[in-house]
Amino acid sequence: MKNQAMTEFPGGGASCNLAPVRVLFKFILLGQFMSFVGDLFFINSSLIRYRFENKYPTNFFAKKQSKDETNFSRFTQNDPSPKSKMLYLSQNDTQSFCSAESQGEGMRVAAFTLAEVLITLGIIGIVAAMTLPALINNYNTKLTETRLKKFYSIFNQAILRSVNDNGPFEGWDYWVDEWNDNGLQIPNQSKINNAFEKYLRPYMNIVAVKKGKCAASAPASNGGKCYYYFLADGSAFTFSEHLSRTIWFYPKGDWERCEKANSNIKGRCCFTFLFQPFYDKDLDEWKYHLNKGLEPFMVSWDGTEDMLINDPSYGCAVNGIYCTALIQQNGWRVPKNYPHKIKY
């Protein structure tokens, strides 16, 4: 017998490379893991659906099983695996839900009744009626504070610039204060306007000028015509009918509406200033205005808050003339004890 030649492999004896076997084994393990994950997600999703539908049973309707469904049930019941049981449950419930949806009997939709809508609107109206007045009052107060301070600054800057160009106050032909033989002041808005146009308007941003009835509650007013000068923020001011030193400031500009809304406008929608830098220096009552520019009306003030509020001639609580000074002394903030409601 011939001796058969044996193939020699390197390393001695018969050997083989195990790398392909290991790769195949890893693929098998990966496949089993993916199958396990798939079953796990399938079971969890089915359980979630099952719990949801059992929590809201009124939204789902039973459906009589067909012959195929019965056979399917028997088939799945014979298979004890969790996946098979969940497949049966999910298939059965899905068909029931779809059947109910196709019949227009899905989830019930909640809606408000007419009575509920009316009650809700009524509550909203009550809340608005309770809160809106406070909001409006707070807005008017803040607007007044801001514009009073701004007007005070604008006017005094104009005075300083005019002094720089036109010289000291004493040389100005600005002040108008004329009296007739009967001891009454003579209305002279034309002279007052000419003085303002010459000395102050060139240094102020006046966006409009209107002529209308003088403030009815202004001292010595006889219902004549006055000039109203409007600033860029919508506020306006005018001079007294007879005097170029007394200035009435309207934070919201509309003097006609101001008078309609208030029986006495001063301290409510109109505020009094005075520009009288020189006068009889022997009169102590003018001390808060001498050698100064525009200031809140403070003639005869003794320096106390009580007088600003209760003075029988000018007190804020009496006729409102000292109201501007009361606000200025509080840092241009309407104080808590302010005697009037600001109303426009």
C-alpha positions in Angstrom: 0.0 0.0 0.0 1.3 3.3 -0.9 1.9 5.8 1.9 -0.4 8.8 1.5 1.3 12.1 1.8 0.0 14.2 4.7 -0.2 18.0 4.3 2.0 19.8 6.7 0.7 23.0 8.3 2.9 25.5 9.8 3.3 25.1 13.5 3.2 21.4 13.3 0.2 19.1 13.1 -3.2 20.0 11.7 -4.4 23.5 12.7 -7.2 26.0 11.6 -7.9 29.7 12.0 -10.8 30.3 14.6 -11.4 34.0 13.7 -14.3 33.3 11.4 -16.0 31.2 14.1 -15.6 34.0 16.7 -17.1 36.5 14.3 -20.1 34.2 13.6 -20.7 33.7 17.3 -20.7 37.4 17.9 -23.3 37.9 15.1 -25.5 35.2 16.7 -25.3 36.9 20.1 -26.1 40.3 18.5 -29.1 38.8 16.8 -30.4 37.4 20.1 -29.9 40.7 21.9 -31.7 42.7 19.2 -34.6 40.2 19.3 -34.7 40.6 23.1 -34.8 44.4 22.9 -37.5 44.2 20.2 -39.6 42.0 22.4 -39.0 44.2 25.4 -40.2 47.4 23.6 -43.2 45.6 22.1 -44.3 44.4 25.5 -43.8 47.8 27.2 -45.8 49.6 24.5 -48.6 47.1 24.7 -48.7 47.4 28.5 -48.9 51.2 28.2 -51.7 51.0 25.8 -53.5 48.3 27.9 -53.3 50.5 31.0 -54.4 53.6 29.3 -57.5 51.9 27.8 -58.4 50.4 31.1 -58.0 53.7 32.8 -60.5 55.3 30.4 -62.9 52.5 29.6 -65.8 54.7 28.6 -63.8 55.9 25.5 -63.5 52.4 24.1 -66.2 50.0 22.9 -66.2 46.2 22.8 -66.7 44.5 19.5 -67.9 41.0 18.9 -65.1 38.7 17.8 -65.2 37.3 14.4 -64.3 33.7 13.6 -60.8 34.8 12.5 -60.3 36.6 15.8 -61.4 33.5 17.7 -59.0 31.4 15.9 -56.3 33.9 16.4 -57.1 34.0 20.1 -56.8 30.2 20.3 -53.5 30.3 18.5 -52.0 33.0 20.7 -53.4 31.4 23.9 -51.5 28.2 23.1 -48.3 30.2 22.9 -47.3 31.1 26.5 -44.7 33.7 25.4 -45.3 37.3 26.6 -44.9 38.6 23.1 -47.8 36.3 21.9 -50.1 37.4 24.7 -49.4 41.1 24.1 -49.8 40.7 20.4 -53.3 39.2 21.0 -54.2 42.0 23.4 -52.9 44.8 21.2 -54.6 43.3 18.1 -58.0 42.9 19.8 -58.0 46.4 21.4 -56.8 48.1 18.3 -59.7 46.7 16.3 -62.1 47.7 19.0 -60.8 51.3 19.1 -60.8 51.7 15.3 -64.3 50.3 15.2 -65.5 52.9 17.7 -63.7 55.7 15.9 -65.1 54.7 12.5 -68.6 55.0 14.0 -68.0 58.5 15.2 -68.1 57.4 18.8 -64.6 58.3 19.9 -63.6 60.3 23.0 -66.2 62.7 24.4 -65.4 66.4 23.8 -65.8 68.7 26.8 -67.3 72.2 26.1 -68.5 75.3 28.1 -72.2 75.8 28.4 -73.7 79.3 27.7 -74.2 79.8 31.4 -70.6 79.0 32.2 -69.4 81.4 29.5 -71.7 84.2 30.9 -70.5 83.6 34.4 -66.9 83.7 33.4 -67.4 87.0 31.5 -69.2 88.4 34.5 -66.3 87.6 36.8 -63.8 89.1 34.3 -65.9 92.3 34.2 -66.1 92.5 38.0 -62.3 92.1 38.3 -61.7 94.7 35.6 -64.1 97.2 37.3 -62.2 96.7 40.6 -58.7 97.0 39.2 -58.9 99.5 36.3 -59.6 102.6 38.3 -56.5 102.0 40.5 -54.4 101.4 37.3 -55.6 104.6 35.7 -55.0 106.6 38.8 -51.5 105.2 39.2 -50.8 106.0 35.5 -52.1 109.6 35.9 -50.0 110.1 39.0 -46.7 108.8 37.4 -47.4 110.9 34.2 -47.9 114.0 36.3 -44.7 113.5 38.3 -42.6 113.0 35.2 -43.9 115.9 33.2 -43.9 118.4 36.1 -40.2 117.7 36.7 -39.5 117.8 32.9 -41.3 121.1 32.4 -39.5 122.7 35.3 -36.1 121.6 33.8 -37.0 122.7 30.2 -38.3 126.2 31.2 -35.3 126.9 33.5 -32.8 125.8 30.8 -34.5 128.3 28.4 -34.2 131.1 31.0 -30.5 130.4 31.5 -29.8 130.5 27.7 -31.9 133.7 27.3 -29.9 135.4 30.1 -26.7 134.4 28.3 -28.0 136.1 25.1 -30.2 138.9 26.4 -28.5 139.9 29.6 -29.8 140.0 33.2 -33.5 139.8 34.0 -33.7 143.5 35.1 -33.1 144.6 31.5 -35.9 142.5 30.0 -39.2 144.0 28.9 -40.8 140.7 29.6 -43.1 141.3 32.6 -46.7 142.4 31.8 -48.7 143.6 34.8 -51.1 146.5 33.9 -53.9 148.0 35.9 -56.8 150.4 34.9 -58.0 153.4 36.8 -60.5 151.3 38.8 -57.7 149.2 40.2 -58.4 146.1 38.0 -55.9 144.2 36.0 -56.0 144.6 32.3 -56.1 141.4 30.2 -53.3 141.6 27.7 -52.4 138.3 26.1 -50.9 139.9 23.0 -48.2 141.6 25.0 -47.6 138.4 27.1 -47.2 136.4 23.9 -44.8 138.9 22.3 -42.6 138.8 25.5 -42.6 135.0 25.5 -41.8 134.9 21.7 -38.8 137.3 22.2 -37.2 135.9 25.4 -38.1 132.3 25.9 -39.6 130.5 22.9 -36.4 130.5 20.8 -34.8 128.3 23.5 -37.8 125.8 23.8 -39.1 123.2 21.5 -42.7 124.4 21.0 -44.4 122.1 18.6 -47.8 124.0 18.4 -49.6 127.1 19.6 -53.3 127.3 20.1 -55.6 130.1 21.2 -58.6 129.3 23.4 -60.6 130.2 26.3 -58.5 131.1 29.4 -58.8 128.8 32.3 -62.1 129.6 34.0 -60.7 129.0 37.5 -57.6 131.2 36.9 -57.5 134.3 39.2 -59.3 137.3 37.8 -60.2 135.5 34.6 -63.0 137.0 32.6 -63.3 134.2 30.0 -60.9 135.9 27.5 -58.6 134.1 25.0 -55.2 132.8 26.0 -52.3 131.2 24.1 -51.5 127.6 24.8 -48.0 126.4 24.0 -47.5 122.6 23.4 -44.4 120.7 24.1 -43.2 117.6 22.3 -44.4 115.2 25.0 -48.0 116.4 24.6 -48.1 118.7 27.7 -49.1 122.4 27.4 -48.8 125.6 29.3 -50.3 129.1 29.2 -49.9 132.4 31.0 -52.3 134.0 33.3 -54.8 136.2 31.4 -53.2 139.4 32.9 -49.7 138.4 34.1 -46.6 137.1 32.3 -45.2 135.8 35.6 -48.0 133.2 36.4 -47.9 130.0 34.4 -50.5 127.2 34.3 -49.1 123.9 33.3 -51.3 121.0 31.9 -49.4 117.7 31.9 -51.8 116.1 29.4 -52.2 119.2 27.3 -56.0 119.2 26.8 -57.2 122.1 29.0 -60.8 121.8 27.8 -61.1 118.2 28.9 -59.3 119.1 32.1 -62.0 121.7 33.0 -64.8 119.3 32.1 -63.4 116.6 34.3 -62.8 118.8 37.4 -64.8 121.6 39.1 -61.5 123.0 40.3 -58.6 122.2 38.0 -55.7 123.4 40.1 -53.8 120.5 41.7 -55.8 117.9 39.8 -55.0 118.4 36.1 -53.5 121.9 36.1 -50.4 123.1 38.1 -49.2 126.6 39.0 -45.7 128.0 38.5 -44.3 131.5 38.9 -41.4 133.3 37.1 -40.7 136.5 39.1 -36.9 136.7 39.7 -37.0 140.3 41.0 -39.7 142.3 42.9 -39.8 144.6 45.9 -37.0 143.0 47.9 -38.4 144.3 51.1 -41.4 141.9 50.8 -40.5 138.7 52.6 -43.4 136.9 50.9 -41.5 136.8 47.6 -38.3 135.3 49.1 -38.7 131.9 47.4 -38.8 133.5 43.9 -36.2 136.3 44.1 -33.1 135.8 41.9 -34.5 132.5 40.7 -36.0 131.2 37.5 -39.2 129.2 37.2 -40.5 127.9 40.5 -43.7 126.4 41.8 -46.0 129.1 43.2 -44.6 129.8 46.7 -45.6 133.4 47.5 -46.2 133.9 51.2 -45.1 130.4 52.1 -43.7 130.0 55.7 -41.7 126.9 54.8 -44.0 124.4 56.5 -45.8 121.5 54.9 -48.9 122.3 56.8 -49.2 125.7 55.1 -48.7 124.1 51.7 -51.7 121.9 52.4 -54.0 124.0 54.5 -53.3 127.7 53.9 -56.7 129.5 53.5 -55.5 131.5 50.5 -53.3 129.2 48.5 -53.3 125.8 50.3 -53.4 122.7 48.1 -56.4 121.3 50.0 -58.2 124.6 49.7 -57.8 125.9 46.1 -54.8 123.9 44.8 -52.3 126.7 44.1 -49.7 125.3 46.4 -50.0 121.8 45.1 -47.1 122.1 42.7 -44.8 123.2 45.6 -46.1 120.3 47.7 -45.1 117.8 45.0 -41.7 119.5 44.5 -40.9 119.4 48.2 -41.5 115.7 48.1 -38.9 115.1 45.4 -41.3 115.6 42.5 -43.4 112.7 43.8 -47.1 113.0 44.7 -47.1 112.5 48.5 -49.3 109.9 50.2 -51.2 112.7 52.0 -52.0 114.5 48.7 -55.5 116.0 49.2 -56.7 115.5 45.6 -57.2 112.8 43.0 -55.3 113.6 39.8 -57.8 113.3 37.0 -57.6 114.1 33.3 
